[in-house]
């Protein structure tokens, strides 16, 4: 018996074949390269079918898919704002129709749920019943586990912390992505830096040497190491937002662990002590001393492992929807 996990991100698809012990035995990565709509669905099909071609089709019994947005289980459709054409995409039907083994069970869930499932199954939150995964990449979201179960909300949108209101006044730029995400996601860090570059005409640092449309969070972190003034300003602001958010989550949920992951953590993991220092200013004073802060131990594969756990869980009807 084996099963497949697929992690769909904003820029790439990661897919893996797992053995019964939950170990990755084969892995594939496909870049989206600006593809949209049905093209992305076809890429997912291709990633899955590569494992069928290389292995015994009948032994691959389940597929789990992690999607960057909202999955509607009653329709099998997905809303994924970072993928054009995925406002109401029929992912479940498309994947089922293309499977080489029609008996394969297909499960889909949000990236928020998959991140914390992956961490509690094989990562930094093993053994935890109350833990939160803060994912900071192209966007921002949180996987929240309470008493061993995923916190989903009435319509499965809980954890959309990119929309946390952490500043005022409200700006129209917050409408599409939220206040927190606008300032402290990977894309947000680049946006804020570009705003400062346009405002500070006398600045002549490293970032001025890069075409403004090519500046990404990667360049900001690199120039932060050299004490570039705009980069320091942008990253210090992001630290404040990350710390305030962590404090709010600690005060709300009293978790055992808060785990930072996603593409930005990564380079931002070196800032964890500063984030914790900021969080301590704002959080409930007892619970902040009860929580452990750490980075993901899955090297950017929390969503992939979470998708693998979805697949495994679908093969065990008596299992709860927890780890």
N, C-alpha and C positions, 0 to 999 in steps of 0.2 A: 504494500500500500504506500502511495505517495500522494502529495497534494501540492498545489501551486498557489503562491501568493503574488499579487500584482499591486504595485504602488504607483498610482498615477499622480504626478506632480505637475507644477506649472510649466516645467521645461523638459521633463523626461519621464519615461516609464521604466521602472525597475521591476523585474519579475524573477521569481526564484522557484525552483523545485525543492521541496522539503521531504526528508525521510520521516518515518513515524515518530522519531525522537525530536523532531523540530529542528533538525540541522539542515542548513542549506547545502545541497549537493550539486546544484547547477544554478547559474545566475545569468540573466540577460539584461542589458540596458539599451533602450532606444530613445533617441532625442526627438522631441516634438518638432523642433525647427519651424515654428510658426504654423504648424498644421492646426486645423480646427474642425469642428463638427464631426461628420462621419469619418473623416480622415483619421482622427484620434481613435475612434472606435475600432477602425481597421488595424491600427497599430497595436492596440491591446490584443485583438484577435491574433495578430502575427506573433506577438510575444508568447502568448499561450501555446499556440500551435507548434512553435519551435520545440517545446518540451515533448509534445506528442510525437513529433517526427523522430526525436532522438531516443525515445524510451518506449516501453510497452504501454500502449494506449490504455489497455484495460486496467493497468495498475494505478493510473492517475484518477483518483476518485472524486476530487473536489477542487474547486478554484475559489479563492477569496480575493476580492478587489477592494482596494482603498481608494476613495475618490476625494478630491479637494473641494468639498462643498457639502451639499445635502443629498442624501439618498432617500427616496420615497418608496418604502417597501411595498405599499399597496398597489403601486403602479409599475415598479421596477425602473423608474426614471430618476434622472440625476440633474441637479442644478449645480453647476460649477462655474463661478463667475470669471475665473482666469482662463477659461477655454471658450473661445467664441463659438457660438452655436450649441452650447450645452446649457441653455436656459431650462430645457425640459427634455433631456436627451434619453431615449429608450435603451439604456445600456444593457439591462438584463436580457431583453429579447434579442438584442444584437449578438451578445456573447453566446447565448444558448444556441442560436441558430447556426453558429459557425464551429461549434465544438466537434472535434473528430470522434470523441466518445460521448454520445448523447445521454449516457447515464451519469455523467459528471454532475455533481451538485455545485451550483454557483451561489455564492454569498457576496453581498456588497455592503459596505458601510462607509461612513464619513472618515476622513483622515483623522479628525479629532478622536473619534472612538478607537481607531486602529492604532494611533500613537500610544495611547495608554495601555491598550491590550498588549501591544508588542513589548512594552517596558515591563509590565507585570508578568508576562509569560517568560521572557528571556533576557530582560534588561535590568535597569537600575531600580525598578520598583518590585522586584521579586519578593514575595512574602508580605507585601503591603496590601491593606484593605482600603486605605484612604490615601490617594496620591493624585497628583496633578502633573500633566505634561504640558508645558508651554512651548508651542511650536512657533518659531520665528524664522520665516523664510520669505518667499515672495509675498505672502500674507502672514496673518497671525491667527492662531486658534489655540484652544486648550482642550485636552482630553481630561475629563474629571471622573475619578472613580471614588464612590462613596459606599462604604460598607461592602466592598467587593463587587459592586455593580456600576456600570457606566451610567452617569447622570446624563439623561437625554432631553428632558423637558417635554412639554405637551406635544410638540411637533418636531422633535428630534433636532432642534437647533441650539440647544444648550452648549456653551463652550465657545460661542462666537465672540471671543473677547477682543477681537480687533475693533469692535464698536464700543469698547469701554470709553466712557466720557471722563477724560483725565485733564482736560484743559478748557478754558473759556476765553472769549466767546466762541460760539459755534461758527464754523467756517463751512462754506458750501463744498469745499474739497473733501469734507468728511462724509458726504452723502454716500458715495459709492464704496468706501472702504472702512470708514470709522475713524475716530480720533486717534486711538492708540496705534492702529495699523499705519495710518498716514505718517506718523512721526517716528515709528520704531521698527517697522518691518524692513526687509532688505530693500524693497522698492522705496519705502518711506525714507530711509536714511539717505538714499541717493536724491530723492526729491528735495529734502530739506537742505542738503548741501548745495544743490543747484539754486535754490532760493537765496541762500547767503551769497553765492557767487554773483548773482545778478544785483544784489543790494550793495555789496562791499566793493566798490569800484577801485579802491586802493590796494586791495589784496593782490599779491603777486607770487603766491606760494605754488606748491606742487600741482594742485588741482587746476590752476590756471593754464597749465601746460597740456591738459587733456581736453579734447573737444567736449563741450558740455554735454552733448547728447550721448557720449560714450562713458560718462561717469556712472559707476555702479558702487554698491556697498563694498565690493572688494577693494576698489581704489581708496575709498574712505578709510577702511581699516589699515591699509598699507601706509597711507600718509599720516594716520593717527600715531603710528609708531615713531614718526619723526617729529612729533609735536607740531604738525601743521595746524595753524590756529583755527581754520574753518573745520577741519576734521575733528579736532579736539572738542570744539563747540558742539558739533553734531553728535558725536559719540557720547559726550557727557549728558546731553539732553536725552539720548536714547537710554542711557543708564538710569536716569531719573524715571522715565516711563516704565522700564522693565521692573525697577524696584517698587514703584507705586503699585503696579499691577500685582506683583508677587505679594505685597503687603495686603492688598484687598482680598486676594484669594485665600491667604492664610487666615485673615480675620473672618471670612465667610465660612470656610470649610474645615479649618483646623486639621490640615492633612499631615500625614507622617513625612511625606517627601514632596518637594517640588522639583521637577526635572526640566531643565532647559535643553531644547533640541531644535532641529531644523537647520537649514543651510547657514543661517547667521551664527549659530552656535555649533561648531565652527570657530571662527576667529573671535567671536565675542565671549567664548568660554573663559578666556584669560581675564575677563572683567567680572567674573562671578563674585569675588570678594567685595567689589565696589557696589554691585547690585544688591547683595545681602546687606551691606552697610546702609544703603538707601532704604531698603525694605524695613529695616529695624526702626527707622524714624516714624513710619506710618502705621505699622501693624499692631494688632492687639498684643499687649506686652507679654502675656503668658504663652499664647499659642506660637508666637514667633520664636520662642526659645524651645519649642517642642518639635519644630520642623527641621528637616535636613534638606539643604539645597545641593543639587548636583547636576552634572551634565549627563546626557544620554550615554549609555555604554554600548549602544548598537551602531555607532559610526554612521549615522544618517539613515539607518535601515529600520527605525522604529515602525514606520508605516508598513514596510514590507513584512516584518515579523507579525505585525498586527493582522495583516491580510492573510498570512499563513495560519494564524490562530483562528481566524474566521472559518477558513477551509476545514481545519481540523475539528473545530467545534461543530460544524455542520454534519460531520460523520458520526457524532456521538449524541444521539437524540436525548439521552438522559442527562446530559451535562446542562448546568445552568449557563446563562449568558454572562458568566464571570470566569475569572481565572482560578 
